[in-house]
Amino acid sequence: MGITEDIIKRTEKYSAHNYHPLDIVISRGDGIWVWDVEGNKYMDMLSAYSALNQGHRHPKIIKAAIEQLGLLTLTSRAFHNDVMGVLTEYLAKLTNKDKVLLMNTGAEAVETAIKAARKWGYKKKGVAADKAEIIVCSNNFHGRTTTIVGFSSEEQYKDGFGPFTPGFKLIPYNSIEDLEQAINENTVAFLVEPIQGEGGVIVPDEGYLKKAKEITEKNNVLFLADEIQTGFGRTGALFASYHEKVDPDIIVVGKALGGGLYPVSGIIANDNIMDVFTPGDHGSTFGGNPFGAAIAIASLDVILEENLIENARELGKYFTEQLKSIKSDKILQVRGKGLLIGVEIKKEYGTARPYCEALKKEGILAKETHHQVVRFAPPLTINKEEIDWALERIKKVLEK
């Protein structure tokens, strides 16, 4: 038995079976590349679901982490630390918002946004106690907590985990008419992904987000943008909402904010929303810790200083155009924005997984999403020559 098989066998024996990874054991990463335990080299086309926008082990982020490790890692929020304020100011000024509430994981950030919207609804809008409703979209993916899976339209995410939190109304994604009809006097928020990543890289119609924001504004409803996967340059804008010049009431962030080193998440909003929180309302032992904050500051610096947003926009357009030019009966559609791209496989040619397995043999690591879609989302540090290298192999697999 080889090293890879041995590690996978041990992992399968002792780790809960809540994932179905490809049969590869990665032991090292650098930039857009990773190596397995056998020494084979692969291009990372997943970027840990966009948590690695800056690539693996970016030297500036590693340096910031090492420096902070030598100073202070955790105080809890019982005391101030000298790094959290720098990060919150950075994010507030970057987004032209008043305040930031830091957490750790993406799901925690979504939960925080839900709590903020509900309390705003009761304290500011005057919704009757325990009547607040939040509108969400079919095919959504906002995390794995019991509250969040309760408003998923994916039955597997809910199976065996009920009863679920009430107060959510599910409507079709990309439908302005359904959004208008769903709003009533108890509606406090509309929670939406500007592009549905886990749902299969679903890009809404041009103008959908802009019109949705106008409708929520008119009805005194908060617009909550889940930018956890689409944020920090992934789609060729700082946030995917910005493509339509939409300024969400709450921006939910995570993943790439931690630079692939450490989970850092949060919500960004103005005082009229944030001031509903008072001491004791909400918190996190690790949220805003100095170690994570130092990493996040360096992660933002890298995105801005290395022009990764522009790189994602330009190379994403090129990558998408080249994928669309592939002559293959297996491809139903190529869609995406920036360097978040999905290639949907026609059902008569099977699911996307065998194509991901074939790509692995060619030195490319991609992962299927929503059964039929191969997602291509490399680190934003990738260059044109590297994309051409990947395209040659992708074309080979899809045309075979």
C-alpha positions in Angstrom: 0.0 0.0 0.0 1.4 3.4 -1.0 1.6 6.5 1.2 -1.5 8.1 -0.3 -3.6 5.0 0.1 -2.4 4.5 3.7 -3.3 8.1 4.7 -6.7 8.0 3.0 -7.5 4.6 4.7 -6.6 6.0 8.1 -8.5 9.2 7.5 -11.6 7.3 6.4 -11.4 5.1 9.5 -11.0 7.9 12.1 -12.6 11.0 10.4 -16.4 11.5 10.1 -17.6 10.9 6.6 -19.0 14.4 6.0 -16.9 15.1 2.9 -16.1 13.2 -0.3 -12.7 14.5 -1.3 -10.7 13.5 -4.4 -8.2 10.7 -3.8 -5.2 13.0 -3.2 -3.2 13.8 -0.1 -1.7 17.3 -0.3 1.4 18.0 1.8 2.8 21.3 0.5 1.6 24.4 -1.2 3.2 27.5 -2.8 1.3 30.2 -4.7 -1.1 28.5 -7.2 0.7 25.1 -6.9 0.4 22.2 -4.4 2.3 18.9 -4.1 1.0 15.6 -2.9 2.8 13.2 -0.5 4.2 11.4 -3.5 5.9 14.6 -4.8 3.4 15.1 -7.7 2.7 18.8 -8.6 -0.8 20.2 -9.2 -2.4 23.5 -10.1 -4.9 24.5 -7.4 -8.1 25.5 -9.3 -10.3 25.6 -6.2 -8.4 27.9 -3.8 -10.1 26.3 -0.8 -13.4 27.6 -2.0 -11.9 31.1 -2.5 -10.2 31.3 0.9 -6.9 31.3 -0.9 -7.3 34.3 -3.2 -3.7 35.4 -2.4 -2.4 31.9 -3.1 -0.8 29.3 -0.8 1.6 30.7 1.9 1.9 34.2 0.5 5.2 35.5 2.0 3.8 38.8 3.2 0.9 37.1 5.0 3.3 34.5 6.5 5.6 37.3 7.7 2.7 39.1 9.4 1.6 35.9 11.1 5.1 35.1 12.3 5.6 38.6 13.7 2.3 38.5 15.5 3.0 35.1 16.9 6.0 36.6 18.6 3.9 39.3 20.3 0.3 38.3 21.1 -2.3 35.8 19.8 -5.4 36.1 22.0 -6.9 38.3 24.6 -10.6 37.5 24.2 -12.8 40.6 24.0 -12.6 41.1 27.7 -9.7 43.4 26.9 -8.7 45.6 23.9 -5.8 44.6 21.7 -3.6 46.8 19.5 -4.5 45.1 16.2 -8.2 44.7 16.0 -8.9 48.4 15.7 -6.5 48.7 12.8 -8.3 46.0 10.9 -11.8 47.3 11.6 -10.8 50.8 10.5 -9.2 49.3 7.3 -12.4 47.4 6.4 -14.7 50.3 7.3 -12.8 52.8 5.1 -12.4 50.3 2.3 -16.1 49.9 2.1 -17.2 53.4 3.2 -19.1 52.0 6.1 -19.1 52.9 9.8 -18.5 49.7 11.7 -17.2 46.1 11.5 -18.1 43.2 13.8 -15.5 40.5 13.5 -16.0 36.8 13.9 -14.2 33.7 12.7 -16.0 31.5 10.2 -18.3 32.4 7.4 -21.3 30.7 9.0 -20.7 32.8 12.2 -20.7 35.9 10.0 -24.0 34.9 8.4 -25.5 34.2 11.8 -24.3 37.6 13.0 -25.9 39.3 10.0 -29.2 37.5 10.8 -29.1 38.7 14.4 -28.3 42.2 13.4 -31.1 42.3 10.8 -33.7 40.9 13.2 -32.7 43.3 16.1 -32.7 46.2 13.7 -36.2 45.1 12.6 -37.5 45.2 16.1 -35.7 48.2 17.4 -35.6 50.5 14.4 -38.4 49.3 12.0 -40.9 48.5 14.7 -41.7 44.9 13.7 -43.8 43.1 16.3 -41.9 40.8 18.7 -40.8 37.5 17.2 -42.5 38.3 13.8 -39.4 39.3 11.8 -39.0 37.6 8.4 -35.9 37.3 6.3 -36.2 36.5 2.6 -33.7 34.1 1.2 -33.2 32.4 -2.3 -33.6 28.9 -3.5 -30.3 27.1 -4.2 -28.6 29.3 -1.5 -25.6 28.3 0.5 -24.8 30.4 3.5 -23.2 27.9 5.9 -23.9 24.8 8.0 -25.5 25.8 11.3 -28.9 24.5 12.1 -30.5 27.9 11.5 -28.8 28.3 8.1 -29.5 24.8 6.8 -33.1 25.2 7.9 -33.7 27.8 5.1 -31.7 25.8 2.5 -33.6 24.4 -0.5 -31.2 21.4 -0.6 -32.9 18.5 1.2 -29.6 16.8 2.1 -28.5 19.8 4.0 -31.6 19.5 6.2 -32.1 15.8 6.5 -32.1 14.7 10.1 -31.2 18.2 11.6 -34.6 19.6 12.4 -36.6 21.3 13.9 -35.5 24.5 12.3 -35.6 28.2 13.1 -38.7 29.9 11.8 -38.7 33.4 10.2 -37.3 32.7 6.7 -39.1 32.9 3.4 -37.7 31.1 0.4 -38.1 32.6 -3.1 -36.6 31.8 -6.5 -33.1 33.3 -7.1 -32.9 35.9 -9.9 -36.6 36.8 -9.7 -37.5 40.4 -8.9 -41.2 39.7 -9.1 -41.0 37.0 -6.4 -39.0 39.4 -4.2 -41.6 42.1 -4.5 -44.4 39.7 -3.7 -42.6 38.2 -0.7 -42.1 41.5 1.2 -44.6 42.4 3.9 -44.7 44.5 7.1 -42.6 41.9 8.9 -39.8 41.7 6.4 -36.5 42.9 7.9 -34.0 41.7 5.3 -33.2 40.1 2.0 -30.2 37.8 2.2 -28.6 37.0 -1.1 -25.4 35.7 -2.7 -24.4 38.0 -5.6 -23.3 34.8 -7.4 -24.3 31.5 -6.1 -21.0 29.6 -5.8 -22.0 26.3 -4.1 -25.2 26.3 -6.1 -23.3 25.8 -9.3 -21.7 29.2 -10.1 -25.1 30.7 -10.9 -24.8 34.3 -12.2 -28.0 36.4 -12.0 -29.3 38.5 -14.8 -27.6 41.9 -15.3 -29.4 44.4 -13.2 -30.9 41.9 -10.8 -28.9 43.0 -7.7 -29.5 46.7 -8.5 -33.2 46.3 -8.9 -33.4 44.1 -5.7 -31.5 46.9 -3.8 -34.0 49.5 -5.0 -36.9 47.4 -3.9 -35.5 46.7 -0.5 -34.7 50.4 0.0 -38.2 51.4 -1.0 -39.7 49.0 1.5 -37.3 49.7 4.4 -35.8 46.3 4.2 -32.1 45.6 4.7 -30.1 44.2 1.7 -27.6 41.6 3.0 -24.9 40.5 0.6 -23.2 37.2 1.4 -19.8 38.0 -0.1 -17.9 35.3 1.7 -17.0 33.4 -1.5 -17.4 36.3 -4.0 -15.6 38.9 -2.0 -12.1 40.4 -2.0 -11.5 40.4 -5.7 -12.7 36.9 -6.7 -15.1 38.2 -9.4 -13.0 41.1 -10.6 -14.4 43.7 -8.2 -13.7 44.2 -4.5 -17.2 42.7 -3.9 -19.4 41.1 -6.5 -22.2 43.5 -5.6 -20.0 46.4 -6.8 -20.3 45.3 -10.4 -23.8 46.8 -10.4 -22.8 49.7 -8.1 -24.9 48.1 -5.3 -23.9 49.2 -1.7 -25.4 46.5 0.6 -26.7 47.5 4.0 -24.7 44.6 5.4 -21.7 43.0 3.7 -20.9 39.5 5.0 -17.2 38.6 4.6 -14.9 35.7 5.4 -12.7 33.2 3.5 -10.1 35.3 1.7 -10.0 37.8 4.6 -7.9 35.2 6.4 -5.4 34.8 3.5 -5.6 31.0 3.6 -3.9 31.0 7.0 -6.6 31.5 9.6 -10.4 31.9 9.7 -11.4 35.6 9.9 -14.9 36.8 9.1 -17.4 39.5 10.0 -20.1 41.9 8.9 -19.6 45.5 7.7 -22.5 48.0 8.1 -23.4 51.5 9.1 -24.2 52.8 12.6 -27.9 52.7 12.1 -27.6 48.9 12.0 -24.6 48.3 14.2 -25.8 50.4 17.1 -28.6 47.8 17.9 -25.8 45.7 19.5 -25.0 46.5 23.1 -22.4 44.7 25.4 -23.5 41.1 26.0 -25.8 40.9 22.9 -23.3 39.0 20.8 -19.7 37.9 20.8 -16.9 35.4 20.1 -13.9 34.5 22.2 -11.7 34.4 19.1 -13.5 37.1 17.1 -11.1 40.0 16.5 -8.1 38.3 18.0 -4.8 40.0 17.3 -3.3 37.0 15.4 -6.3 36.8 13.0 -6.4 40.6 12.7 -2.7 40.9 11.7 -3.2 38.2 9.1 -6.3 39.9 7.7 -4.5 43.2 7.4 -1.7 41.6 5.4 -4.3 39.7 3.3 -6.0 42.9 2.3 -2.7 44.6 1.6 -1.8 41.8 -0.8 -5.1 42.0 -2.7 -4.8 45.8 -3.1 -1.0 46.2 -3.6 -0.7 43.4 -6.1 -3.7 44.4 -8.2 -5.4 41.1 -7.7 -8.8 42.5 -8.4 -7.8 43.8 -11.8 -6.0 40.5 -12.5 -9.1 38.5 -11.7 -11.2 40.7 -13.9 -8.9 40.6 -17.0 -7.8 37.0 -16.7 -11.2 35.8 -15.7 -12.6 37.3 -19.0 -9.8 35.6 -21.0 -10.3 32.2 -19.1 -14.0 32.3 -19.7 -13.7 33.1 -23.4 -11.2 30.3 -23.9 -13.4 27.8 -22.1 -16.4 28.8 -24.2 -14.4 28.2 -27.3 -13.8 24.5 -26.4 -15.7 22.3 -28.9 -17.3 19.6 -26.8 -20.7 18.1 -26.8 -20.4 17.4 -23.1 -20.5 21.2 -22.2 -24.0 22.6 -21.5 -22.8 26.0 -20.4 -19.8 28.0 -19.2 -20.6 30.8 -16.8 -19.0 33.0 -14.2 -17.5 36.3 -13.4 -13.8 37.1 -12.8 -12.0 34.0 -11.7 -15.1 32.2 -10.4 -16.1 30.0 -13.3 -18.4 27.0 -13.7 -18.5 24.5 -16.6 -21.8 22.6 -16.5 -21.7 19.1 -17.9 -24.8 17.8 -19.7 -26.5 15.2 -17.6 -26.4 12.6 -20.4 -22.6 12.6 -20.0 -22.7 11.9 -16.3 -21.9 14.0 -13.3 -18.9 16.4 -13.0 -16.9 14.3 -10.7 -15.3 12.0 -13.2 -14.1 15.1 -15.1 -12.5 16.4 -11.9 -10.8 13.0 -11.4 -9.6 13.1 -15.0 -8.3 16.7 -14.5 -6.4 15.5 -11.4 -4.5 13.0 -13.6 -3.6 16.0 -15.8 -2.2 18.0 -12.9 -5.2 20.2 -12.2 -7.2 20.1 -9.0 -10.8 21.2 -9.4 -14.0 20.1 -7.6 -17.5 19.4 -8.7 -20.3 21.5 -7.3 -24.0 20.8 -7.5 -23.4 17.5 -9.2 -23.0 18.8 -12.8 -20.6 21.7 -12.5 -16.8 21.8 -12.6 -15.7 24.9 -10.7 -12.5 26.7 -11.8 -11.4 29.3 -9.2 -7.6 29.5 -9.0 -5.7 31.9 -6.7 -6.0 35.5 -8.1 -2.2 35.5 -8.4 -2.3 33.3 -11.5 -0.9 34.6 -14.8 -1.9 34.2 -18.4 0.8 31.6 -19.2 -0.4 29.4 -16.3 -4.0 29.7 -17.4 -2.9 28.6 -20.9 -1.1 25.7 -19.4 -4.4 24.7 -17.6 -6.6 25.3 -20.7 -4.5 22.9 -22.7 -5.3 20.1 -20.1 -8.9 21.2 -19.5 -9.5 21.1 -23.3 -8.0 17.6 -23.5 -10.3 16.3 -20.7 -13.5 17.9 -22.0 -12.9 16.9 -25.6 -11.8 13.3 -24.9 
